[in-house]
């Protein structure tokens, strides 16, 4: 009963009992629902999988990771001081977050 002990540490004994009962109930309700690897090739799932893979490849090919990994060096070689480097790293990261989340913000 290691899980019960951990859950009881988090929220007390009553919480541990309730959480463990919920987990066991959830597992019992999902018995008999096996998912196989070939289910990824079903048309609706395959389309989403291919979009995800394409976006991951595009991100790597765009070179944005190079900017983040070597940002300090890039900005130092561009002539910025320490505070300028930090400011530019924050701005670059902020722009990345905004444009990553932008389509979903509508």
Phi and psi restraints in degrees (range 20) as a CNS / XPLOR table:
assign (resid 1 and name C) (resid 2 and name N)
       (resid 2 and name CA) (resid 2 and name C) 1.0 -64.8 20.0 2
assign (resid 2 and name N) (resid 2 and name CA)
       (resid 2 and name C) (resid 3 and name N) 1.0 -36.2 20.0 2
assign (resid 2 and name C) (resid 3 and name N)
       (resid 3 and name CA) (resid 3 and name C) 1.0 -65.1 20.0 2
assign (resid 3 and name N) (resid 3 and name CA)
       (resid 3 and name C) (resid 4 and name N) 1.0 -41.5 20.0 2
assign (resid 3 and name C) (resid 4 and name N)
       (resid 4 and name CA) (resid 4 and name C) 1.0 -63.4 20.0 2
assign (resid 4 and name N) (resid 4 and name CA)
       (resid 4 and name C) (resid 5 and name N) 1.0 -39.5 20.0 2
assign (resid 4 and name C) (resid 5 and name N)
       (resid 5 and name CA) (resid 5 and name C) 1.0 -63.4 20.0 2
assign (resid 5 and name N) (resid 5 and name CA)
       (resid 5 and name C) (resid 6 and name N) 1.0 -43.3 20.0 2
assign (resid 5 and name C) (resid 6 and name N)
       (resid 6 and name CA) (resid 6 and name C) 1.0 -66.4 20.0 2
assign (resid 6 and name N) (resid 6 and name CA)
       (resid 6 and name C) (resid 7 and name N) 1.0 -45.3 20.0 2
assign (resid 6 and name C) (resid 7 and name N)
       (resid 7 and name CA) (resid 7 and name C) 1.0 -63.1 20.0 2
assign (resid 7 and name N) (resid 7 and name CA)
       (resid 7 and name C) (resid 8 and name N) 1.0 -36.8 20.0 2
assign (resid 7 and name C) (resid 8 and name N)
       (resid 8 and name CA) (resid 8 and name C) 1.0 -67.4 20.0 2
assign (resid 8 and name N) (resid 8 and name CA)
       (resid 8 and name C) (resid 9 and name N) 1.0 -34.2 20.0 2
assign (resid 8 and name C) (resid 9 and name N)
       (resid 9 and name CA) (resid 9 and name C) 1.0 -64.9 20.0 2
assign (resid 9 and name N) (resid 9 and name CA)
       (resid 9 and name C) (resid 10 and name N) 1.0 -36.0 20.0 2
assign (resid 9 and name C) (resid 10 and name N)
       (resid 10 and name CA) (resid 10 and name C) 1.0 -70.4 20.0 2
assign (resid 10 and name N) (resid 10 and name CA)
       (resid 10 and name C) (resid 11 and name N) 1.0 -48.4 20.0 2
assign (resid 10 and name C) (resid 11 and name N)
       (resid 11 and name CA) (resid 11 and name C) 1.0 -134.7 20.0 2
assign (resid 11 and name N) (resid 11 and name CA)
       (resid 11 and name C) (resid 12 and name N) 1.0 12.0 20.0 2
assign (resid 11 and name C) (resid 12 and name N)
       (resid 12 and name CA) (resid 12 and name C) 1.0 97.1 20.0 2
assign (resid 12 and name N) (resid 12 and name CA)
       (resid 12 and name C) (resid 13 and name N) 1.0 170.3 20.0 2
assign (resid 12 and name C) (resid 13 and name N)
       (resid 13 and name CA) (resid 13 and name C) 1.0 -64.9 20.0 2
assign (resid 13 and name N) (resid 13 and name CA)
       (resid 13 and name C) (resid 14 and name N) 1.0 -43.6 20.0 2
assign (resid 13 and name C) (resid 14 and name N)
       (resid 14 and name CA) (resid 14 and name C) 1.0 -62.3 20.0 2
assign (resid 14 and name N) (resid 14 and name CA)
       (resid 14 and name C) (resid 15 and name N) 1.0 -44.0 20.0 2
assign (resid 14 and name C) (resid 15 and name N)
       (resid 15 and name CA) (resid 15 and name C) 1.0 -60.9 20.0 2
assign (resid 15 and name N) (resid 15 and name CA)
       (resid 15 and name C) (resid 16 and name N) 1.0 -43.2 20.0 2
assign (resid 15 and name C) (resid 16 and name N)
       (resid 16 and name CA) (resid 16 and name C) 1.0 -59.8 20.0 2
assign (resid 16 and name N) (resid 16 and name CA)
       (resid 16 and name C) (resid 17 and name N) 1.0 -43.0 20.0 2
assign (resid 16 and name C) (resid 17 and name N)
       (resid 17 and name CA) (resid 17 and name C) 1.0 -62.7 20.0 2
assign (resid 17 and name N) (resid 17 and name CA)
       (resid 17 and name C) (resid 18 and name N) 1.0 -47.2 20.0 2
assign (resid 17 and name C) (resid 18 and name N)
       (resid 18 and name CA) (resid 18 and name C) 1.0 -65.6 20.0 2
assign (resid 18 and name N) (resid 18 and name CA)
       (resid 18 and name C) (resid 19 and name N) 1.0 -45.1 20.0 2
assign (resid 18 and name C) (resid 19 and name N)
       (resid 19 and name CA) (resid 19 and name C) 1.0 -64.8 20.0 2
assign (resid 19 and name N) (resid 19 and name CA)
       (resid 19 and name C) (resid 20 and name N) 1.0 -42.3 20.0 2
assign (resid 19 and name C) (resid 20 and name N)
       (resid 20 and name CA) (resid 20 and name C) 1.0 -65.0 20.0 2
assign (resid 20 and name N) (resid 20 and name CA)
       (resid 20 and name C) (resid 21 and name N) 1.0 -39.3 20.0 2
assign (resid 20 and name C) (resid 21 and name N)
       (resid 21 and name CA) (resid 21 and name C) 1.0 -63.7 20.0 2
assign (resid 21 and name N) (resid 21 and name CA)
       (resid 21 and name C) (resid 22 and name N) 1.0 -40.3 20.0 2
assign (resid 21 and name C) (resid 22 and name N)
       (resid 22 and name CA) (resid 22 and name C) 1.0 -63.4 20.0 2
assign (resid 22 and name N) (resid 22 and name CA)
       (resid 22 and name C) (resid 23 and name N) 1.0 -43.1 20.0 2
assign (resid 22 and name C) (resid 23 and name N)
       (resid 23 and name CA) (resid 23 and name C) 1.0 -63.5 20.0 2
assign (resid 23 and name N) (resid 23 and name CA)
       (resid 23 and name C) (resid 24 and name N) 1.0 -46.3 20.0 2
assign (resid 23 and name C) (resid 24 and name N)
       (resid 24 and name CA) (resid 24 and name C) 1.0 -64.2 20.0 2
assign (resid 24 and name N) (resid 24 and name CA)
       (resid 24 and name C) (resid 25 and name N) 1.0 -39.5 20.0 2
assign (resid 24 and name C) (resid 25 and name N)
       (resid 25 and name CA) (resid 25 and name C) 1.0 -63.6 20.0 2
assign (resid 25 and name N) (resid 25 and name CA)
       (resid 25 and name C) (resid 26 and name N) 1.0 -40.1 20.0 2
assign (resid 25 and name C) (resid 26 and name N)
       (resid 26 and name CA) (resid 26 and name C) 1.0 -64.3 20.0 2
assign (resid 26 and name N) (resid 26 and name CA)
       (resid 26 and name C) (resid 27 and name N) 1.0 -41.5 20.0 2
assign (resid 26 and name C) (resid 27 and name N)
       (resid 27 and name CA) (resid 27 and name C) 1.0 -66.0 20.0 2
assign (resid 27 and name N) (resid 27 and name CA)
       (resid 27 and name C) (resid 28 and name N) 1.0 -39.9 20.0 2
assign (resid 27 and name C) (resid 28 and name N)
       (resid 28 and name CA) (resid 28 and name C) 1.0 -66.8 20.0 2
assign (resid 28 and name N) (resid 28 and name CA)
       (resid 28 and name C) (resid 29 and name N) 1.0 -36.1 20.0 2
assign (resid 28 and name C) (resid 29 and name N)
       (resid 29 and name CA) (resid 29 and name C) 1.0 -70.4 20.0 2
assign (resid 29 and name N) (resid 29 and name CA)
       (resid 29 and name C) (resid 30 and name N) 1.0 -20.3 20.0 2
assign (resid 29 and name C) (resid 30 and name N)
       (resid 30 and name CA) (resid 30 and name C) 1.0 -98.0 20.0 2
assign (resid 30 and name N) (resid 30 and name CA)
       (resid 30 and name C) (resid 31 and name N) 1.0 2.0 20.0 2
assign (resid 30 and name C) (resid 31 and name N)
       (resid 31 and name CA) (resid 31 and name C) 1.0 -62.9 20.0 2
assign (resid 31 and name N) (resid 31 and name CA)
       (resid 31 and name C) (resid 32 and name N) 1.0 138.7 20.0 2
assign (resid 31 and name C) (resid 32 and name N)
       (resid 32 and name CA) (resid 32 and name C) 1.0 87.1 20.0 2
assign (resid 32 and name N) (resid 32 and name CA)
       (resid 32 and name C) (resid 33 and name N) 1.0 -1.9 20.0 2
assign (resid 32 and name C) (resid 33 and name N)
       (resid 33 and name CA) (resid 33 and name C) 1.0 -105.8 20.0 2
assign (resid 33 and name N) (resid 33 and name CA)
       (resid 33 and name C) (resid 34 and name N) 1.0 83.2 20.0 2
assign (resid 33 and name C) (resid 34 and name N)
       (resid 34 and name CA) (resid 34 and name C) 1.0 -89.9 20.0 2
assign (resid 34 and name N) (resid 34 and name CA)
       (resid 34 and name C) (resid 35 and name N) 1.0 141.2 20.0 2
assign (resid 34 and name C) (resid 35 and name N)
       (resid 35 and name CA) (resid 35 and name C) 1.0 -118.8 20.0 2
assign (resid 35 and name N) (resid 35 and name CA)
       (resid 35 and name C) (resid 36 and name N) 1.0 132.2 20.0 2
assign (resid 35 and name C) (resid 36 and name N)
       (resid 36 and name CA) (resid 36 and name C) 1.0 -108.5 20.0 2
assign (resid 36 and name N) (resid 36 and name CA)
       (resid 36 and name C) (resid 37 and name N) 1.0 162.7 20.0 2
assign (resid 36 and name C) (resid 37 and name N)
       (resid 37 and name CA) (resid 37 and name C) 1.0 -60.6 20.0 2
assign (resid 37 and name N) (resid 37 and name CA)
       (resid 37 and name C) (resid 38 and name N) 1.0 -34.6 20.0 2
assign (resid 37 and name C) (resid 38 and name N)
       (resid 38 and name CA) (resid 38 and name C) 1.0 -68.8 20.0 2
assign (resid 38 and name N) (resid 38 and name CA)
       (resid 38 and name C) (resid 39 and name N) 1.0 -12.6 20.0 2
assign (resid 38 and name C) (resid 39 and name N)
       (resid 39 and name CA) (resid 39 and name C) 1.0 -67.4 20.0 2
assign (resid 39 and name N) (resid 39 and name CA)
       (resid 39 and name C) (resid 40 and name N) 1.0 -19.2 20.0 2
assign (resid 39 and name C) (resid 40 and name N)
       (resid 40 and name CA) (resid 40 and name C) 1.0 -69.0 20.0 2
assign (resid 40 and name N) (resid 40 and name CA)
       (resid 40 and name C) (resid 41 and name N) 1.0 -17.4 20.0 2
assign (resid 40 and name C) (resid 41 and name N)
       (resid 41 and name CA) (resid 41 and name C) 1.0 -90.9 20.0 2
assign (resid 41 and name N) (resid 41 and name CA)
       (resid 41 and name C) (resid 42 and name N) 1.0 1.9 20.0 2
assign (resid 41 and name C) (resid 42 and name N)
       (resid 42 and name CA) (resid 42 and name C) 1.0 -65.2 20.0 2
assign (resid 42 and name N) (resid 42 and name CA)
       (resid 42 and name C) (resid 43 and name N) 1.0 140.4 20.0 2
assign (resid 42 and name C) (resid 43 and name N)
       (resid 43 and name CA) (resid 43 and name C) 1.0 -48.5 20.0 2
assign (resid 43 and name N) (resid 43 and name CA)
       (resid 43 and name C) (resid 44 and name N) 1.0 -48.0 20.0 2
assign (resid 43 and name C) (resid 44 and name N)
       (resid 44 and name CA) (resid 44 and name C) 1.0 -67.8 20.0 2
assign (resid 44 and name N) (resid 44 and name CA)
       (resid 44 and name C) (resid 45 and name N) 1.0 -36.7 20.0 2
assign (resid 44 and name C) (resid 45 and name N)
       (resid 45 and name CA) (resid 45 and name C) 1.0 -75.4 20.0 2
assign (resid 45 and name N) (resid 45 and name CA)
       (resid 45 and name C) (resid 46 and name N) 1.0 -38.8 20.0 2
assign (resid 45 and name C) (resid 46 and name N)
       (resid 46 and name CA) (resid 46 and name C) 1.0 -60.7 20.0 2
assign (resid 46 and name N) (resid 46 and name CA)
       (resid 46 and name C) (resid 47 and name N) 1.0 -41.3 20.0 2
assign (resid 46 and name C) (resid 47 and name N)
       (resid 47 and name CA) (resid 47 and name C) 1.0 -60.3 20.0 2
assign (resid 47 and name N) (resid 47 and name CA)
       (resid 47 and name C) (resid 48 and name N) 1.0 -46.3 20.0 2
assign (resid 47 and name C) (resid 48 and name N)
       (resid 48 and name CA) (resid 48 and name C) 1.0 -65.6 20.0 2
assign (resid 48 and name N) (resid 48 and name CA)
       (resid 48 and name C) (resid 49 and name N) 1.0 -39.2 20.0 2
assign (resid 48 and name C) (resid 49 and name N)
       (resid 49 and name CA) (resid 49 and name C) 1.0 -62.3 20.0 2
assign (resid 49 and name N) (resid 49 and name CA)
       (resid 49 and name C) (resid 50 and name N) 1.0 -44.4 20.0 2
assign (resid 49 and name C) (resid 50 and name N)
       (resid 50 and name CA) (resid 50 and name C) 1.0 -66.3 20.0 2
assign (resid 50 and name N) (resid 50 and name CA)
       (resid 50 and name C) (resid 51 and name N) 1.0 -38.0 20.0 2
assign (resid 50 and name C) (resid 51 and name N)
       (resid 51 and name CA) (resid 51 and name C) 1.0 -63.2 20.0 2
assign (resid 51 and name N) (resid 51 and name CA)
       (resid 51 and name C) (resid 52 and name N) 1.0 -43.9 20.0 2
assign (resid 51 and name C) (resid 52 and name N)
       (resid 52 and name CA) (resid 52 and name C) 1.0 -62.0 20.0 2
assign (resid 52 and name N) (resid 52 and name CA)
       (resid 52 and name C) (resid 53 and name N) 1.0 -43.8 20.0 2
assign (resid 52 and name C) (resid 53 and name N)
       (resid 53 and name CA) (resid 53 and name C) 1.0 -65.5 20.0 2
assign (resid 53 and name N) (resid 53 and name CA)
       (resid 53 and name C) (resid 54 and name N) 1.0 -42.1 20.0 2
assign (resid 53 and name C) (resid 54 and name N)
       (resid 54 and name CA) (resid 54 and name C) 1.0 -62.6 20.0 2
assign (resid 54 and name N) (resid 54 and name CA)
       (resid 54 and name C) (resid 55 and name N) 1.0 -41.3 20.0 2
assign (resid 54 and name C) (resid 55 and name N)
       (resid 55 and name CA) (resid 55 and name C) 1.0 -65.7 20.0 2
assign (resid 55 and name N) (resid 55 and name CA)
       (resid 55 and name C) (resid 56 and name N) 1.0 -39.1 20.0 2
assign (resid 55 and name C) (resid 56 and name N)
       (resid 56 and name CA) (resid 56 and name C) 1.0 -64.4 20.0 2
assign (resid 56 and name N) (resid 56 and name CA)
       (resid 56 and name C) (resid 57 and name N) 1.0 -42.6 20.0 2
assign (resid 56 and name C) (resid 57 and name N)
       (resid 57 and name CA) (resid 57 and name C) 1.0 -65.6 20.0 2
assign (resid 57 and name N) (resid 57 and name CA)
       (resid 57 and name C) (resid 58 and name N) 1.0 -44.1 20.0 2
assign (resid 57 and name C) (resid 58 and name N)
       (resid 58 and name CA) (resid 58 and name C) 1.0 -60.2 20.0 2
assign (resid 58 and name N) (resid 58 and name CA)
       (resid 58 and name C) (resid 59 and name N) 1.0 -39.6 20.0 2
assign (resid 58 and name C) (resid 59 and name N)
       (resid 59 and name CA) (resid 59 and name C) 1.0 -62.9 20.0 2
assign (resid 59 and name N) (resid 59 and name CA)
       (resid 59 and name C) (resid 60 and name N) 1.0 -41.9 20.0 2
assign (resid 59 and name C) (resid 60 and name N)
       (resid 60 and name CA) (resid 60 and name C) 1.0 -68.2 20.0 2
assign (resid 60 and name N) (resid 60 and name CA)
       (resid 60 and name C) (resid 61 and name N) 1.0 -40.2 20.0 2
assign (resid 60 and name C) (resid 61 and name N)
       (resid 61 and name CA) (resid 61 and name C) 1.0 -72.3 20.0 2
assign (resid 61 and name N) (resid 61 and name CA)
       (resid 61 and name C) (resid 62 and name N) 1.0 -24.5 20.0 2
assign (resid 61 and name C) (resid 62 and name N)
       (resid 62 and name CA) (resid 62 and name C) 1.0 -71.2 20.0 2
assign (resid 62 and name N) (resid 62 and name CA)
       (resid 62 and name C) (resid 63 and name N) 1.0 -20.9 20.0 2
assign (resid 62 and name C) (resid 63 and name N)
       (resid 63 and name CA) (resid 63 and name C) 1.0 84.3 20.0 2
assign (resid 63 and name N) (resid 63 and name CA)
       (resid 63 and name C) (resid 64 and name N) 1.0 10.2 20.0 2
assign (resid 63 and name C) (resid 64 and name N)
       (resid 64 and name CA) (resid 64 and name C) 1.0 -64.6 20.0 2
assign (resid 64 and name N) (resid 64 and name CA)
       (resid 64 and name C) (resid 65 and name N) 1.0 -31.2 20.0 2
assign (resid 64 and name C) (resid 65 and name N)
       (resid 65 and name CA) (resid 65 and name C) 1.0 -65.1 20.0 2
assign (resid 65 and name N) (resid 65 and name CA)
       (resid 65 and name C) (resid 66 and name N) 1.0 -32.9 20.0 2
assign (resid 65 and name C) (resid 66 and name N)
       (resid 66 and name CA) (resid 66 and name C) 1.0 -62.7 20.0 2
assign (resid 66 and name N) (resid 66 and name CA)
       (resid 66 and name C) (resid 67 and name N) 1.0 -42.2 20.0 2
assign (resid 66 and name C) (resid 67 and name N)
       (resid 67 and name CA) (resid 67 and name C) 1.0 -60.2 20.0 2
assign (resid 67 and name N) (resid 67 and name CA)
       (resid 67 and name C) (resid 68 and name N) 1.0 -45.1 20.0 2
assign (resid 67 and name C) (resid 68 and name N)
       (resid 68 and name CA) (resid 68 and name C) 1.0 -70.4 20.0 2
assign (resid 68 and name N) (resid 68 and name CA)
       (resid 68 and name C) (resid 69 and name N) 1.0 -37.3 20.0 2
assign (resid 68 and name C) (resid 69 and name N)
       (resid 69 and name CA) (resid 69 and name C) 1.0 -71.4 20.0 2
assign (resid 69 and name N) (resid 69 and name CA)
       (resid 69 and name C) (resid 70 and name N) 1.0 -34.8 20.0 2
assign (resid 69 and name C) (resid 70 and name N)
       (resid 70 and name CA) (resid 70 and name C) 1.0 -115.3 20.0 2
assign (resid 70 and name N) (resid 70 and name CA)
       (resid 70 and name C) (resid 71 and name N) 1.0 22.4 20.0 2
assign (resid 70 and name C) (resid 71 and name N)
       (resid 71 and name CA) (resid 71 and name C) 1.0 -57.3 20.0 2
assign (resid 71 and name N) (resid 71 and name CA)
       (resid 71 and name C) (resid 72 and name N) 1.0 -44.5 20.0 2
assign (resid 71 and name C) (resid 72 and name N)
       (resid 72 and name CA) (resid 72 and name C) 1.0 -60.0 20.0 2
assign (resid 72 and name N) (resid 72 and name CA)
       (resid 72 and name C) (resid 73 and name N) 1.0 -46.3 20.0 2
assign (resid 72 and name C) (resid 73 and name N)
       (resid 73 and name CA) (resid 73 and name C) 1.0 -64.8 20.0 2
assign (resid 73 and name N) (resid 73 and name CA)
       (resid 73 and name C) (resid 74 and name N) 1.0 -42.3 20.0 2
assign (resid 73 and name C) (resid 74 and name N)
       (resid 74 and name CA) (resid 74 and name C) 1.0 -61.8 20.0 2
assign (resid 74 and name N) (resid 74 and name CA)
       (resid 74 and name C) (resid 75 and name N) 1.0 -48.6 20.0 2
assign (resid 74 and name C) (resid 75 and name N)
       (resid 75 and name CA) (resid 75 and name C) 1.0 -71.3 20.0 2
assign (resid 75 and name N) (resid 75 and name CA)
       (resid 75 and name C) (resid 76 and name N) 1.0 -32.1 20.0 2
assign (resid 75 and name C) (resid 76 and name N)
       (resid 76 and name CA) (resid 76 and name C) 1.0 -66.4 20.0 2
assign (resid 76 and name N) (resid 76 and name CA)
       (resid 76 and name C) (resid 77 and name N) 1.0 -43.0 20.0 2
assign (resid 76 and name C) (resid 77 and name N)
       (resid 77 and name CA) (resid 77 and name C) 1.0 -68.5 20.0 2
assign (resid 77 and name N) (resid 77 and name CA)
       (resid 77 and name C) (resid 78 and name N) 1.0 -21.4 20.0 2
assign (resid 77 and name C) (resid 78 and name N)
       (resid 78 and name CA) (resid 78 and name C) 1.0 -81.2 20.0 2
assign (resid 78 and name N) (resid 78 and name CA)
       (resid 78 and name C) (resid 79 and name N) 1.0 -5.5 20.0 2
assign (resid 78 and name C) (resid 79 and name N)
       (resid 79 and name CA) (resid 79 and name C) 1.0 101.2 20.0 2
assign (resid 79 and name N) (resid 79 and name CA)
       (resid 79 and name C) (resid 80 and name N) 1.0 9.1 20.0 2
assign (resid 79 and name C) (resid 80 and name N)
       (resid 80 and name CA) (resid 80 and name C) 1.0 -80.8 20.0 2
assign (resid 80 and name N) (resid 80 and name CA)
       (resid 80 and name C) (resid 81 and name N) 1.0 149.7 20.0 2
assign (resid 80 and name C) (resid 81 and name N)
       (resid 81 and name CA) (resid 81 and name C) 1.0 -84.5 20.0 2
assign (resid 81 and name N) (resid 81 and name CA)
       (resid 81 and name C) (resid 82 and name N) 1.0 -175.4 20.0 2
assign (resid 81 and name C) (resid 82 and name N)
       (resid 82 and name CA) (resid 82 and name C) 1.0 -60.7 20.0 2
assign (resid 82 and name N) (resid 82 and name CA)
       (resid 82 and name C) (resid 83 and name N) 1.0 -47.1 20.0 2
assign (resid 82 and name C) (resid 83 and name N)
       (resid 83 and name CA) (resid 83 and name C) 1.0 -67.4 20.0 2
assign (resid 83 and name N) (resid 83 and name CA)
       (resid 83 and name C) (resid 84 and name N) 1.0 -36.0 20.0 2
assign (resid 83 and name C) (resid 84 and name N)
       (resid 84 and name CA) (resid 84 and name C) 1.0 -66.0 20.0 2
assign (resid 84 and name N) (resid 84 and name CA)
       (resid 84 and name C) (resid 85 and name N) 1.0 -39.6 20.0 2
assign (resid 84 and name C) (resid 85 and name N)
       (resid 85 and name CA) (resid 85 and name C) 1.0 -61.7 20.0 2
assign (resid 85 and name N) (resid 85 and name CA)
       (resid 85 and name C) (resid 86 and name N) 1.0 -49.3 20.0 2
assign (resid 85 and name C) (resid 86 and name N)
       (resid 86 and name CA) (resid 86 and name C) 1.0 -62.2 20.0 2
assign (resid 86 and name N) (resid 86 and name CA)
       (resid 86 and name C) (resid 87 and name N) 1.0 -42.0 20.0 2
assign (resid 86 and name C) (resid 87 and name N)
       (resid 87 and name CA) (resid 87 and name C) 1.0 -60.8 20.0 2
assign (resid 87 and name N) (resid 87 and name CA)
       (resid 87 and name C) (resid 88 and name N) 1.0 -45.7 20.0 2
assign (resid 87 and name C) (resid 88 and name N)
       (resid 88 and name CA) (resid 88 and name C) 1.0 -67.0 20.0 2
assign (resid 88 and name N) (resid 88 and name CA)
       (resid 88 and name C) (resid 89 and name N) 1.0 -35.3 20.0 2
assign (resid 88 and name C) (resid 89 and name N)
       (resid 89 and name CA) (resid 89 and name C) 1.0 -65.1 20.0 2
assign (resid 89 and name N) (resid 89 and name CA)
       (resid 89 and name C) (resid 90 and name N) 1.0 -41.8 20.0 2
assign (resid 89 and name C) (resid 90 and name N)
       (resid 90 and name CA) (resid 90 and name C) 1.0 -65.0 20.0 2
assign (resid 90 and name N) (resid 90 and name CA)
       (resid 90 and name C) (resid 91 and name N) 1.0 -43.6 20.0 2
assign (resid 90 and name C) (resid 91 and name N)
       (resid 91 and name CA) (resid 91 and name C) 1.0 -63.2 20.0 2
assign (resid 91 and name N) (resid 91 and name CA)
       (resid 91 and name C) (resid 92 and name N) 1.0 -44.1 20.0 2
assign (resid 91 and name C) (resid 92 and name N)
       (resid 92 and name CA) (resid 92 and name C) 1.0 -61.3 20.0 2
assign (resid 92 and name N) (resid 92 and name CA)
       (resid 92 and name C) (resid 93 and name N) 1.0 -45.4 20.0 2
assign (resid 92 and name C) (resid 93 and name N)
       (resid 93 and name CA) (resid 93 and name C) 1.0 -64.2 20.0 2
assign (resid 93 and name N) (resid 93 and name CA)
       (resid 93 and name C) (resid 94 and name N) 1.0 -40.2 20.0 2
assign (resid 93 and name C) (resid 94 and name N)
       (resid 94 and name CA) (resid 94 and name C) 1.0 -64.2 20.0 2
assign (resid 94 and name N) (resid 94 and name CA)
       (resid 94 and name C) (resid 95 and name N) 1.0 -44.4 20.0 2
assign (resid 94 and name C) (resid 95 and name N)
       (resid 95 and name CA) (resid 95 and name C) 1.0 -62.1 20.0 2
assign (resid 95 and name N) (resid 95 and name CA)
       (resid 95 and name C) (resid 96 and name N) 1.0 -40.3 20.0 2
assign (resid 95 and name C) (resid 96 and name N)
       (resid 96 and name CA) (resid 96 and name C) 1.0 -61.6 20.0 2
assign (resid 96 and name N) (resid 96 and name CA)
       (resid 96 and name C) (resid 97 and name N) 1.0 -44.9 20.0 2
assign (resid 96 and name C) (resid 97 and name N)
       (resid 97 and name CA) (resid 97 and name C) 1.0 -64.4 20.0 2
assign (resid 97 and name N) (resid 97 and name CA)
       (resid 97 and name C) (resid 98 and name N) 1.0 -44.9 20.0 2
assign (resid 97 and name C) (resid 98 and name N)
       (resid 98 and name CA) (resid 98 and name C) 1.0 -60.1 20.0 2
assign (resid 98 and name N) (resid 98 and name CA)
       (resid 98 and name C) (resid 99 and name N) 1.0 -48.2 20.0 2
assign (resid 98 and name C) (resid 99 and name N)
       (resid 99 and name CA) (resid 99 and name C) 1.0 -76.5 20.0 2
assign (resid 99 and name N) (resid 99 and name CA)
       (resid 99 and name C) (resid 100 and name N) 1.0 -19.0 20.0 2
assign (resid 99 and name C) (resid 100 and name N)
       (resid 100 and name CA) (resid 100 and name C) 1.0 -74.5 20.0 2
assign (resid 100 and name N) (resid 100 and name CA)
       (resid 100 and name C) (resid 101 and name N) 1.0 -41.1 20.0 2
assign (resid 100 and name C) (resid 101 and name N)
       (resid 101 and name CA) (resid 101 and name C) 1.0 -89.5 20.0 2
assign (resid 101 and name N) (resid 101 and name CA)
       (resid 101 and name C) (resid 102 and name N) 1.0 -13.5 20.0 2
assign (resid 101 and name C) (resid 102 and name N)
       (resid 102 and name CA) (resid 102 and name C) 1.0 -54.3 20.0 2
assign (resid 102 and name N) (resid 102 and name CA)
       (resid 102 and name C) (resid 103 and name N) 1.0 -48.0 20.0 2
assign (resid 102 and name C) (resid 103 and name N)
       (resid 103 and name CA) (resid 103 and name C) 1.0 -61.7 20.0 2
assign (resid 103 and name N) (resid 103 and name CA)
       (resid 103 and name C) (resid 104 and name N) 1.0 -29.1 20.0 2
assign (resid 103 and name C) (resid 104 and name N)
       (resid 104 and name CA) (resid 104 and name C) 1.0 -88.3 20.0 2
assign (resid 104 and name N) (resid 104 and name CA)
       (resid 104 and name C) (resid 105 and name N) 1.0 -5.3 20.0 2
assign (resid 104 and name C) (resid 105 and name N)
       (resid 105 and name CA) (resid 105 and name C) 1.0 -85.0 20.0 2
assign (resid 105 and name N) (resid 105 and name CA)
       (resid 105 and name C) (resid 106 and name N) 1.0 -5.1 20.0 2
